[in-house]
Amino acid sequence: MAFTKRTVLASVAVMSLTSTAAAGDTGPYQLSPGDTVEIGIAPIPERTQRAVVQMDGNIALPEVGMVMVAGLTATQLQTRMQALLPTKIFHARLPDGREQMVVVQPSDVTAVIADYRPIYVMGDVLTPGQQAYRPLMTVRQALAVSGGFSLLRSRAGQTGPDPVDLRRDYETLWGDYTKDYFHAARIRAELQDQADFDKQTPQGSPLSPSIGAAIAQAEADALKIALGDFQQEQTFLEKGEKDAADQIDVLQKREQVEAEGVKADQEDLARVTKVFESGNLTNNRLADVRRALLLSSSGALQTSVELMRARRQQEDYVRQHERNDNQRRIGLLTDLKDTNARLADVTAKLHAASEKLQPSGASAQPLPMAGETIRAQVTIVRKVGNEWRKISADEDTIVMPGDTVEAKFSSDLQSAAIR
C-alpha cells in the first residue's frame, strides 16, 4: 500500500509541476535549494526519508551520502534514485529482531518533491511575508492565504472616529461631487448650445441611482430654461435690428423723395424770383414759393434726423446682440472654472474619506473615487536560470515555488467632470 500511495503522489507531483511550468512558460520545474524531497523504498517503509536540498544543491541520504539533485525535474529525480539506490546494500529488521539484507529493485524506489520552496507575498495585502507553496497554486490563492488585499494592514486596533459618521461624510462628499459634476456637464452643453448632456451618474458613486437621476434632471431643466431665455432675448434683439433696418429703408426712400421736392422748390423759387424782379409777379406769390421751399427743406432735415436715429438704434441692437452672447459665455466660463475647482477639492476630500473608511485590516479593495477606476495590479518576480524576471499576472496565474508576488493598487484618476 505504501508503494501505491507514493507512486500516485509522484505522478501528481510530476503532472502539477509540468502544468505549472506551462503556465509560467519556463519548462518543467527544477529542484532548487530549499525544496524538500522524500525518498522511499517499498520493502523497507521505515527507511522513507525526507531531505532538504542544501545551498550547494545536494541532499544527504544515509548509506548513500551526498547526492546532487539541484536542477533535476521530478521525473529526473525519480530516475536518479532508481539508478542509485539499487546499488546500495540495505538491511531490514524483522519482527523477531533479526536483520535481513534487502535487495532493492528500481521499481521499489519512489522519489517525490514533498515540500516546495515557499513563495513570498508583498505589497497591499493584509499579512505580507512567506507562505507555503502548494502545487498548481494561483495568485488568487496566494493572496487569500495572505489575508487578501488591504491598504491599511498597519491600522489594526487603531481607534478613531465613528465609522457611521465617516460613512455619512463620505456619501455627503459624493453628493457634492455629483451636483458639481452635472453642473459642469450642463455648463459645457450650454457653451456649445446643446440642448442635452450625458446624465449617467459618475463612476463609483455609492448614491442611489434615483438621487443621481434627480440631480441630472434638475440641471437638464435649468439648461432648457437658460437656453430658452437666451434664445428669446436674442430673438428680441434680432427683431429690433430687423425693424430698425426696415425703418432705415423707408426713411432712405422718403429722404430721396424729399430731396427731389426740395430741389423742385428751389428751381421754382429761382424762376418766380426772376419773374418778380421783372415786375410781372406780386410779392405774395414770391412769399408762397419761399414758404413752400422752407417747408420742404424742414421736412427733408427732419427725415435726415430720423434716419440718423434709426441707424444708431440699429447699431445698438447689433452691439447688444453681440454683448449678450459674450457676457453669457464669460459668465459660463467663470462658473465652469469655479465648478472644476470645487470638483478637484471634493475629489481630494473623497480620497481622504475613502482611506478613513477602510476597516481595520480590511481585505478588500479601497472605496471607489469619483471619475477613476481602482484596480489591483499583480506582478510575479521569478528567477529563470540566472536571471530575475518580472511577469505581469492576474489572479488566475499559476505561481511557482520561490516566486515573489507583488500586489498593489493603481488607479487612472481622470475626473470625468474636468476631462
C-alpha positions as CSV (number, residue, x, y, z in Angstrom):
1,M,0.0,0.0,0.0
2,A,2.9,2.4,0.8
3,F,4.3,1.8,-2.6
4,T,0.9,2.6,-4.3
5,K,0.5,5.9,-2.4
6,R,4.0,7.1,-3.2
7,T,3.6,6.2,-6.8
8,V,0.4,8.2,-7.0
9,L,2.0,11.1,-5.2
10,A,4.9,11.1,-7.6
11,S,2.5,11.1,-10.6
12,V,0.6,14.0,-9.2
13,A,3.7,16.0,-8.4
14,V,5.0,15.5,-12.0
15,M,1.7,16.5,-13.6
16,S,1.2,19.5,-11.3
17,L,4.7,20.9,-11.8
18,T,4.5,20.3,-15.6
19,S,1.2,22.3,-15.7
20,T,2.7,25.0,-13.5
21,A,5.7,25.3,-15.8
22,A,3.5,25.5,-18.8
23,A,1.5,28.4,-17.2
24,G,4.7,30.2,-16.4
25,D,6.2,29.3,-19.8
26,T,9.5,28.3,-18.1
27,G,9.6,24.5,-18.7
28,P,9.3,21.7,-16.1
29,Y,10.0,22.7,-12.5
30,Q,13.6,22.0,-11.4
31,L,14.7,21.3,-7.9
32,S,16.4,24.2,-6.1
33,P,17.8,24.8,-2.6
34,G,15.1,24.9,-0.1
35,D,12.9,22.2,-1.6
36,T,12.3,19.0,0.3
37,V,12.3,15.6,-1.3
38,E,11.0,12.3,0.0
39,I,12.8,9.1,-0.9
40,G,11.0,5.8,-0.1
41,I,11.9,2.1,-0.6
42,A,8.8,-0.1,-0.7
43,P,10.2,-3.2,1.0
44,I,11.6,-1.0,3.8
45,P,8.9,1.5,4.8
46,E,10.8,2.7,7.8
47,R,13.6,3.8,5.5
48,T,11.4,6.6,4.0
49,Q,13.3,9.8,4.5
50,R,12.9,13.5,3.8
51,A,15.9,15.6,2.8
52,V,16.2,19.3,2.2
53,V,18.1,20.4,-0.8
54,Q,21.1,22.3,0.6
55,M,22.6,25.5,-0.7
56,D,25.1,23.6,-2.8
57,G,22.3,21.6,-4.4
58,N,23.0,18.3,-2.6
59,I,20.8,16.2,-0.3
60,A,22.2,13.9,2.4
61,L,20.9,10.3,2.4
62,P,22.1,7.7,5.0
63,E,24.1,4.8,3.5
64,V,24.3,6.9,0.3
65,G,25.9,10.1,1.2
66,M,25.6,13.4,-0.6
67,V,23.6,13.4,-3.9
68,M,23.4,16.3,-6.3
69,V,19.8,16.9,-7.2
70,A,19.6,20.7,-7.9
71,G,18.3,21.3,-11.4
72,L,16.6,18.0,-11.7
73,T,12.9,17.7,-12.6
74,A,10.6,15.4,-10.6
75,T,11.0,12.8,-13.3
76,Q,14.8,13.1,-13.4
77,L,14.9,12.8,-9.6
78,Q,12.9,9.6,-9.7
79,T,15.2,8.2,-12.4
80,R,18.4,9.1,-10.5
81,M,17.1,7.5,-7.3
82,Q,16.1,4.4,-9.1
83,A,19.5,4.1,-10.6
84,L,21.4,4.9,-7.4
85,L,19.6,3.1,-4.5
86,P,19.6,-0.4,-6.0
87,T,23.4,-0.3,-6.0
88,K,23.4,0.0,-2.2
89,I,23.0,-2.6,0.4
90,F,20.1,-2.1,2.8
91,H,19.2,-4.1,5.9
92,A,15.7,-4.5,7.3
93,R,14.8,-5.6,10.8
94,L,12.4,-8.5,11.0
95,P,9.6,-8.7,13.6
96,D,11.7,-11.2,15.7
97,G,14.5,-8.7,15.9
98,R,16.8,-10.3,13.3
99,E,18.2,-8.3,10.5
100,Q,17.8,-9.2,6.9
101,M,19.6,-7.9,3.8
102,V,17.1,-6.5,1.3
103,V,17.7,-6.4,-2.5
104,V,16.2,-3.2,-3.8
105,Q,14.7,-3.2,-7.3
106,P,14.4,0.1,-9.3
107,S,10.6,-0.3,-9.2
108,D,10.8,-0.3,-5.4
109,V,12.1,3.2,-5.2
110,T,10.0,6.3,-5.1
111,A,11.3,9.9,-5.1
112,V,8.9,12.8,-4.9
113,I,9.1,16.5,-4.1
114,A,7.4,16.6,-0.6
115,D,7.6,20.3,0.1
116,Y,8.5,23.2,-2.2
117,R,10.3,26.4,-1.5
118,P,8.0,29.0,-0.1
119,I,6.6,31.9,-2.0
120,Y,6.6,35.5,-0.8
121,V,3.7,37.9,-1.0
122,M,4.3,41.6,-0.6
123,G,2.6,44.9,-1.2
124,D,-1.1,45.8,-0.5
125,V,-2.1,42.6,1.3
126,L,-3.1,42.1,4.9
127,T,-0.3,39.8,6.0
128,P,2.7,40.0,3.7
129,G,5.5,37.6,4.1
130,Q,6.4,34.0,3.5
131,Q,3.7,31.5,2.5
132,A,3.8,27.7,1.9
133,Y,3.6,26.7,-1.7
134,R,1.2,24.1,-3.0
135,P,1.2,22.6,-6.5
136,L,-1.0,24.5,-9.0
137,M,-1.3,27.4,-6.6
138,T,-2.7,30.5,-8.2
139,V,-2.1,34.2,-7.5
140,R,-5.7,34.3,-6.1
141,Q,-4.9,31.5,-3.6
142,A,-1.6,33.2,-2.6
143,L,-3.4,36.4,-1.9
144,A,-6.1,34.6,0.0
145,V,-3.6,32.9,2.4
146,S,-2.1,36.4,2.9
147,G,-5.4,37.8,4.1
148,G,-6.4,39.4,0.8
149,F,-6.0,42.9,-0.5
150,S,-5.6,45.7,2.1
151,L,-4.2,49.2,2.1
152,L,-4.4,49.6,5.9
153,R,-2.8,46.5,7.3
154,S,-1.0,48.6,9.9
155,R,-4.2,50.1,11.4
156,A,-5.4,47.0,13.3
157,G,-6.6,48.1,16.7
158,Q,-6.4,51.7,15.8
159,T,-9.2,53.9,17.4
160,G,-10.7,56.8,15.5
161,P,-14.0,58.5,14.5
162,D,-17.2,56.6,14.4
163,P,-17.5,54.7,11.1
164,V,-21.1,55.8,10.8
165,D,-20.1,59.5,10.8
166,L,-17.3,58.7,8.3
167,R,-19.7,57.0,6.0
168,R,-22.1,59.9,6.3
169,D,-19.3,62.3,5.4
170,Y,-18.2,60.1,2.5
171,E,-21.7,60.0,1.0
172,T,-22.2,63.7,1.6
173,L,-19.0,64.4,-0.3
174,W,-20.3,62.2,-3.1
175,G,-23.5,64.2,-3.2
176,D,-21.4,67.4,-3.5
177,Y,-19.3,65.8,-6.2
178,T,-22.4,64.7,-8.2
179,K,-24.0,68.1,-8.1
180,D,-20.9,69.8,-9.3
181,Y,-20.3,67.0,-11.9
182,F,-23.7,67.5,-13.5
183,H,-23.5,71.3,-13.1
184,A,-20.2,71.3,-15.1
185,A,-21.7,69.0,-17.7
186,R,-24.7,71.4,-18.1
187,I,-22.4,74.4,-18.4
188,R,-20.4,72.7,-21.2
189,A,-23.6,71.8,-23.0
190,E,-24.8,75.5,-22.7
191,L,-21.5,76.8,-24.0
192,Q,-21.9,74.6,-27.1
193,D,-25.6,75.5,-27.4
194,Q,-26.5,71.8,-27.0
195,A,-30.0,71.0,-25.6
196,D,-28.8,67.9,-23.7
197,F,-25.8,66.3,-21.9
198,D,-24.7,62.9,-20.6
199,K,-26.9,62.1,-17.5
200,Q,-25.0,59.0,-16.5
201,T,-24.1,59.0,-12.8
202,P,-20.3,59.4,-12.1
203,Q,-18.4,56.1,-11.9
204,G,-18.1,54.6,-8.5
205,S,-20.9,56.6,-6.9
206,P,-22.4,54.9,-3.8
207,L,-25.5,57.1,-4.0
208,S,-28.9,55.7,-5.1
209,P,-29.4,55.9,-8.9
210,S,-32.6,57.9,-8.3
211,I,-30.6,60.6,-6.5
212,G,-28.2,61.0,-9.3
213,A,-31.0,61.0,-11.8
214,A,-32.9,63.7,-9.9
215,I,-29.7,65.9,-9.8
216,A,-29.1,65.4,-13.5
217,Q,-32.7,66.1,-14.4
218,A,-32.7,69.4,-12.4
219,E,-29.6,70.5,-14.3
220,A,-31.3,69.5,-17.6
221,D,-34.3,71.6,-16.7
222,A,-32.1,74.5,-15.8
223,L,-30.3,74.1,-19.2
224,K,-33.6,74.1,-21.0
225,I,-34.7,77.3,-19.3
226,A,-31.4,79.1,-19.7
227,L,-31.2,78.2,-23.4
228,G,-34.8,79.3,-23.9
229,D,-34.4,82.6,-22.1
230,F,-31.2,83.4,-24.0
231,Q,-32.8,82.5,-27.3
232,Q,-35.8,84.7,-26.5
233,E,-33.5,87.6,-25.7
234,Q,-31.5,87.1,-28.9
235,T,-34.7,86.8,-30.9
236,F,-36.0,90.1,-29.5
237,L,-32.7,91.9,-30.4
238,E,-32.7,90.4,-33.9
239,K,-36.3,91.5,-34.4
240,G,-35.4,95.0,-33.2
241,E,-32.4,95.0,-35.5
242,K,-34.6,94.0,-38.4
243,D,-37.3,96.6,-37.6
244,A,-34.6,99.2,-37.5
245,A,-33.3,98.1,-40.9
246,D,-36.8,98.3,-42.3
247,Q,-37.3,101.8,-40.8
248,I,-34.0,102.9,-42.3
249,D,-35.1,101.6,-45.7
250,V,-38.3,103.6,-45.5
251,L,-36.6,106.7,-44.3
252,Q,-34.0,106.5,-47.1
253,K,-36.7,106.3,-49.7
254,R,-38.5,109.2,-48.1
255,E,-35.3,111.2,-47.9
256,Q,-34.8,110.7,-51.6
257,V,-38.3,111.9,-52.4
258,E,-38.0,114.9,-50.1
259,A,-34.6,115.8,-51.6
260,E,-36.2,115.8,-55.0
261,G,-39.0,118.0,-53.7
262,V,-36.6,120.5,-52.2
263,K,-34.8,120.6,-55.5
264,A,-38.0,121.3,-57.3
265,D,-39.0,124.0,-54.8
266,Q,-35.6,125.6,-55.3
267,E,-36.0,125.7,-59.0
268,D,-39.5,127.1,-58.7
269,L,-38.2,129.8,-56.3
270,A,-35.5,130.8,-58.8
271,R,-38.0,131.1,-61.6
272,V,-40.5,133.0,-59.5
273,T,-37.8,135.4,-58.3
274,K,-36.8,136.2,-61.8
275,V,-40.3,136.9,-62.8
276,F,-40.9,139.0,-59.7
277,E,-37.8,141.1,-60.5
278,S,-39.1,141.8,-64.0
279,G,-42.2,143.3,-62.3
280,N,-44.6,140.6,-63.7
281,L,-45.4,138.9,-60.3
282,T,-46.8,140.0,-57.0
283,N,-44.9,139.8,-53.7
284,N,-47.5,137.4,-52.3
285,R,-46.6,134.8,-54.9
286,L,-42.9,135.1,-54.1
287,A,-43.7,134.6,-50.4
288,D,-45.7,131.5,-51.0
289,V,-42.9,129.9,-53.0
290,R,-40.4,130.7,-50.4
291,R,-42.7,129.3,-47.7
292,A,-43.0,126.0,-49.7
293,L,-39.2,125.7,-50.0
294,L,-38.8,126.3,-46.3
295,L,-41.4,123.5,-45.5
296,S,-39.8,121.0,-47.9
297,S,-36.3,121.7,-46.5
298,S,-37.6,121.3,-42.9
299,G,-39.2,118.0,-43.8
300,A,-36.0,116.8,-45.5
301,L,-34.0,117.8,-42.4
302,Q,-36.4,116.0,-40.1
303,T,-36.2,112.9,-42.2
304,S,-32.4,113.0,-42.1
305,V,-32.5,113.3,-38.3
306,E,-34.9,110.3,-38.1
307,L,-32.6,108.3,-40.4
308,M,-29.6,109.0,-38.2
309,R,-31.6,108.0,-35.1
310,A,-32.7,104.7,-36.8
311,R,-29.2,103.8,-37.8
312,R,-27.9,104.5,-34.3
313,Q,-30.7,102.3,-32.9
314,Q,-29.8,99.5,-35.4
315,E,-26.1,99.7,-34.3
316,D,-27.3,99.5,-30.6
317,Y,-29.3,96.3,-31.4
318,V,-26.3,94.8,-33.1
319,R,-23.9,95.6,-30.3
320,Q,-26.3,94.4,-27.7
321,H,-26.8,91.1,-29.6
322,E,-23.0,90.5,-29.6
323,R,-22.6,91.8,-26.0
324,N,-25.3,89.4,-24.7
325,D,-23.5,86.4,-26.2
326,N,-20.1,87.4,-25.0
327,Q,-21.3,88.2,-21.5
328,R,-23.1,84.9,-21.3
329,R,-20.0,83.0,-22.4
330,I,-17.8,84.9,-19.9
331,G,-20.3,84.1,-17.1
332,L,-20.5,80.4,-18.1
333,L,-16.7,80.0,-18.4
334,T,-16.2,81.6,-14.9
335,D,-18.9,79.3,-13.5
336,L,-17.2,76.3,-15.1
337,K,-13.8,77.3,-13.7
338,D,-15.2,77.6,-10.2
339,T,-17.1,74.3,-10.6
340,N,-13.9,72.5,-11.7
341,A,-12.0,73.9,-8.7
342,R,-14.7,72.6,-6.4
343,L,-14.6,69.2,-8.1
344,A,-10.9,69.0,-7.6
345,D,-11.3,69.9,-3.9
346,V,-14.1,67.4,-3.4
347,T,-12.1,64.7,-5.2
348,A,-9.2,65.2,-2.7
349,K,-11.6,65.0,0.2
350,L,-13.1,61.8,-1.2
351,H,-9.7,60.2,-1.3
352,A,-9.1,61.0,2.4
353,A,-12.6,59.9,3.3
354,S,-12.2,56.6,1.4
355,E,-9.0,55.7,3.2
356,K,-10.5,56.6,6.6
357,L,-13.4,54.3,5.8
358,Q,-11.3,51.3,5.2
359,P,-12.0,48.9,8.1
360,S,-9.1,47.9,10.3
361,G,-7.3,45.1,8.5
362,A,-9.7,45.3,5.5
363,S,-9.2,42.6,3.0
364,A,-10.9,44.4,0.1
365,Q,-10.2,47.0,-2.5
366,P,-10.5,50.6,-1.4
367,L,-13.7,52.5,-1.9
368,P,-14.1,54.0,-5.4
369,M,-13.1,57.5,-6.2
370,A,-15.0,59.9,-8.4
371,G,-14.1,59.6,-12.1
372,E,-11.5,56.9,-11.6
373,T,-11.1,53.2,-11.8
374,I,-9.5,51.4,-8.8
375,R,-7.9,48.0,-9.6
376,A,-5.3,45.7,-8.3
377,Q,-2.1,45.0,-10.2
378,V,-0.1,41.9,-9.6
379,T,3.5,41.2,-10.6
380,I,5.4,38.0,-10.2
381,V,9.2,38.2,-9.6
382,R,10.6,34.9,-10.7
383,K,14.2,33.6,-11.2
384,V,14.6,31.9,-14.6
385,G,18.1,30.5,-14.9
386,N,20.4,33.1,-13.6
387,E,18.0,36.0,-14.5
388,W,15.3,37.6,-12.4
389,R,12.2,38.5,-14.4
390,K,9.1,40.5,-13.6
391,I,5.9,39.0,-15.1
392,S,2.6,40.7,-15.2
393,A,-0.1,38.4,-13.8
394,D,-3.8,38.2,-13.0
395,E,-5.5,36.4,-10.1
396,D,-5.7,33.1,-12.1
397,T,-2.0,33.0,-13.0
398,I,-0.2,29.9,-11.5
399,V,2.8,30.7,-9.3
400,M,6.0,28.7,-9.0
401,P,8.0,27.8,-5.9
402,G,10.3,30.7,-4.9
403,D,8.2,33.3,-6.6
404,T,7.6,36.7,-5.1
405,V,4.1,38.0,-5.7
406,E,3.8,41.8,-5.6
407,A,0.3,43.2,-5.2
408,K,-0.6,46.9,-5.3
409,F,-3.5,49.1,-6.1
410,S,-3.5,51.5,-9.0
411,S,-5.9,54.0,-10.4
412,D,-6.4,56.2,-13.5
413,L,-7.6,59.4,-11.9
414,Q,-9.2,61.3,-14.7
415,S,-12.1,63.3,-13.4
416,A,-14.9,62.9,-15.8
417,A,-16.1,66.4,-15.0
418,I,-12.8,68.1,-15.9
419,R,-12.0,65.9,-18.9
